[in-house]
Amino acid sequence: YLTILVFGILYAAGAIVAAMGAWPSRESSRTYLVGVMVLLPLGTAGIKANISNFGADQYDTSDPAQKAAQEKFFSWFYLAINMGSAVAYGYLTT
């Protein structure tokens, strides 16, 4: 849990730094690039590598009901990820 929290904070910090670098009165390509090319990728890598494992650890797979619940969790988890990608690339980029 601590790993996800730390990398989540890093991700949020990257978004804030990138926004500060793009602010019209304070435009700074260096600040923007640090946010977008350093902090955001580090945060994303830490979260993506651990979040699905964190979800999987919540279930006891030796129990058939828990196994089914785990499969349902992953179905909803990946649906949410794919819907977020569809909105980000299909709607927000146009």
Backbone bond lengths (Angstrom), bond angles and torsions (degrees), N, CA, C in turn:
res aa  C-N    CA-C-N  psi(-1)  N-CA   C-N-CA  omega(-1)  CA-C   N-CA-C  phi
1 Y - - - 1.454 - - 1.529 110.70 -
2 L 1.305 116.74 -41.17 1.461 120.90 -178.72 1.531 111.15 -62.07
3 T 1.322 116.66 -38.25 1.467 120.59 179.26 1.526 110.57 -61.51
4 I 1.326 116.24 -45.43 1.468 120.40 179.73 1.520 110.12 -63.97
5 L 1.320 117.22 -40.49 1.464 121.23 178.71 1.531 111.36 -63.03
6 V 1.320 116.78 -46.66 1.470 120.56 -178.98 1.522 111.06 -62.78
7 F 1.327 116.32 -46.65 1.465 118.42 -178.74 1.531 111.74 -72.46
8 G 1.325 117.23 -27.45 1.460 120.16 173.24 1.520 111.37 -65.26
9 I 1.318 115.74 -40.51 1.469 120.36 176.57 1.524 110.26 -65.79
10 L 1.318 117.18 -40.50 1.468 121.34 177.00 1.527 110.83 -61.14
11 Y 1.333 115.81 -41.94 1.465 121.05 178.57 1.533 110.47 -63.04
12 A 1.330 116.39 -46.48 1.466 120.18 178.97 1.527 110.79 -63.55
13 A 1.322 116.98 -39.90 1.459 120.52 177.64 1.529 110.80 -62.09
14 G 1.336 116.82 -39.87 1.461 120.33 177.29 1.517 112.05 -62.39
15 A 1.325 116.35 -40.71 1.469 119.70 177.95 1.524 111.08 -65.15
16 I 1.314 116.63 -40.46 1.468 120.72 179.08 1.522 111.11 -67.13
17 V 1.329 116.95 -44.01 1.469 120.82 179.33 1.531 110.47 -63.58
18 A 1.323 117.03 -42.08 1.469 120.19 178.05 1.525 111.14 -63.50
19 A 1.320 117.06 -40.97 1.465 120.44 178.09 1.525 110.96 -64.89
20 M 1.333 116.36 -40.17 1.466 119.41 177.73 1.524 110.93 -64.57
21 G 1.334 117.32 -38.46 1.456 120.78 179.29 1.515 113.38 -69.52
22 A 1.326 116.53 -22.99 1.469 121.02 -179.58 1.526 112.52 -98.02
23 W 1.327 117.48 -3.74 1.462 120.80 -179.33 1.528 109.42 -62.11
24 P 1.348 118.71 129.96 1.471 120.85 -172.68 1.531 115.58 -53.05
25 S 1.306 118.48 -41.21 1.471 118.99 -177.19 1.535 112.41 -81.17
26 R 1.322 117.77 -12.17 1.468 121.55 -178.52 1.525 112.32 -126.30
27 E 1.283 119.19 27.84 1.464 121.32 -175.42 1.526 111.38 -51.82
28 S 1.328 114.63 126.67 1.457 120.60 178.62 1.516 108.06 -147.21
29 S 1.314 116.02 113.51 1.461 118.93 -178.56 1.528 111.36 -66.52
30 R 1.323 117.79 -32.97 1.471 120.53 177.98 1.522 111.50 -64.62
31 T 1.316 116.22 -47.54 1.462 120.14 179.25 1.512 110.58 -61.35
32 Y 1.315 116.20 -44.92 1.468 121.07 179.08 1.529 110.94 -59.98
33 L 1.323 116.84 -46.54 1.462 120.48 -178.70 1.524 112.59 -65.96
34 V 1.327 117.97 -36.29 1.468 120.08 176.17 1.521 109.55 -62.03
35 G 1.325 116.74 -43.37 1.461 120.24 178.65 1.518 112.48 -64.88
36 V 1.333 116.25 -46.48 1.467 121.22 -173.29 1.524 113.02 -82.45
37 M 1.318 118.06 -34.19 1.470 120.14 -174.18 1.529 114.32 -102.73
38 V 1.336 118.29 -9.47 1.458 120.38 179.72 1.528 111.16 -119.75
39 L 1.323 116.72 -62.06 1.458 119.85 -172.72 1.532 113.37 -71.46
40 L 1.324 117.80 -45.97 1.469 120.01 178.99 1.527 113.14 -61.84
41 P 1.328 119.59 -46.52 1.474 118.30 177.81 1.530 113.45 -63.42
42 L 1.322 117.50 -39.13 1.465 119.49 177.60 1.524 111.17 -62.99
43 G 1.320 116.17 -44.87 1.456 120.03 178.41 1.511 112.12 -63.55
44 T 1.320 116.88 -43.57 1.467 121.22 179.39 1.518 111.16 -62.54
45 A 1.315 117.03 -44.85 1.474 120.55 -178.84 1.522 111.23 -62.89
46 G 1.316 116.94 -42.38 1.456 120.08 -179.86 1.514 112.81 -66.91
47 I 1.316 116.71 -38.81 1.460 120.34 -179.33 1.527 110.63 -72.79
48 K 1.316 117.10 -49.71 1.470 120.15 -176.23 1.523 112.55 -63.07
49 A 1.317 117.03 -34.25 1.461 119.78 -178.68 1.524 112.35 -72.97
50 N 1.319 118.12 -21.09 1.460 120.55 -172.71 1.519 115.70 -115.88
51 I 1.310 118.91 -21.55 1.462 120.12 -171.43 1.532 112.45 -68.23
52 S 1.318 117.91 -39.44 1.465 118.63 -179.99 1.531 110.98 -70.47
53 N 1.335 117.12 -35.46 1.469 120.10 175.48 1.519 111.06 -65.50
54 F 1.309 116.96 -38.25 1.454 121.21 177.76 1.529 110.42 -62.18
55 G 1.327 116.59 -42.44 1.468 120.20 177.12 1.513 112.03 -65.63
56 A 1.314 117.63 -40.22 1.462 121.53 -178.75 1.520 111.86 -67.17
57 D 1.325 117.21 -32.69 1.467 121.17 -179.11 1.525 113.31 -69.67
58 Q 1.310 117.72 -10.62 1.457 120.19 -177.85 1.528 112.47 -79.22
59 Y 1.315 117.30 -7.75 1.462 121.57 -173.74 1.528 111.40 -120.09
60 D 1.328 115.32 145.20 1.462 122.72 174.27 1.523 107.47 -96.13
61 T 1.329 116.85 105.96 1.465 120.41 -173.32 1.523 113.62 -74.45
62 S 1.330 117.90 -7.38 1.467 118.88 176.56 1.536 111.07 -77.15
63 D 1.316 117.31 -18.68 1.465 122.62 176.43 1.530 108.44 -92.78
64 P 1.339 118.77 123.45 1.476 120.74 -178.00 1.533 114.01 -58.53
65 A 1.321 117.37 -35.50 1.466 119.69 178.44 1.528 110.72 -67.54
66 Q 1.320 116.17 -39.73 1.466 120.55 178.07 1.531 110.92 -68.19
67 K 1.309 116.69 -37.65 1.474 121.47 177.49 1.526 109.74 -61.14
68 A 1.336 116.59 -43.99 1.468 120.41 178.39 1.526 110.72 -65.54
69 A 1.334 116.68 -39.22 1.464 120.14 178.19 1.527 111.16 -64.85
70 Q 1.339 116.71 -36.87 1.461 120.74 177.94 1.530 110.51 -64.70
71 E 1.306 116.82 -42.89 1.466 119.84 177.91 1.524 110.93 -63.65
72 K 1.323 116.95 -38.78 1.461 120.84 177.78 1.531 110.17 -65.16
73 F 1.342 115.80 -40.70 1.462 119.94 177.35 1.521 110.94 -57.00
74 F 1.349 116.47 -48.60 1.458 119.46 -177.88 1.523 112.07 -66.99
75 S 1.313 117.64 -32.85 1.464 120.23 175.97 1.528 110.29 -62.34
76 W 1.321 116.74 -47.05 1.458 120.51 179.18 1.531 111.41 -69.35
77 F 1.313 116.30 -37.22 1.458 121.24 179.71 1.534 110.59 -60.85
78 Y 1.318 116.47 -50.35 1.461 119.41 -178.61 1.520 112.24 -72.24
79 L 1.315 117.71 -29.75 1.462 119.85 173.61 1.527 109.93 -62.30
80 A 1.332 116.24 -45.43 1.462 120.22 179.59 1.529 111.28 -62.39
81 I 1.329 116.94 -42.18 1.467 120.38 178.75 1.536 110.53 -62.51
82 N 1.317 116.64 -46.31 1.465 120.08 -178.30 1.523 112.22 -68.52
83 M 1.319 117.73 -36.26 1.470 119.72 176.55 1.534 110.14 -66.72
84 G 1.320 116.35 -39.92 1.460 119.40 176.62 1.515 112.29 -62.20
85 S 1.321 116.33 -40.48 1.471 120.33 176.87 1.516 111.26 -65.64
86 A 1.303 116.24 -41.38 1.480 119.87 179.42 1.510 111.24 -62.61
87 V 1.321 117.34 -42.19 1.462 120.45 178.31 1.525 110.21 -67.77
88 A 1.335 117.01 -43.62 1.467 120.27 -177.75 1.518 111.90 -63.81
89 Y 1.327 116.98 -45.53 1.467 119.85 -176.56 1.522 112.89 -88.50
90 G 1.303 117.23 -27.49 1.467 119.39 -177.30 1.502 114.89 -90.26
91 Y 1.306 117.05 -32.41 1.458 120.53 -174.72 1.528 112.90 -110.13
92 L 1.317 116.94 -48.24 1.455 120.30 -173.54 1.531 113.95 -73.66
93 T 1.319 117.06 -21.32 1.468 119.14 -178.68 1.532 112.99 -87.43
94 T 1.306 116.94 -8.17 1.481 118.66 -179.09 1.492 112.30 -101.99
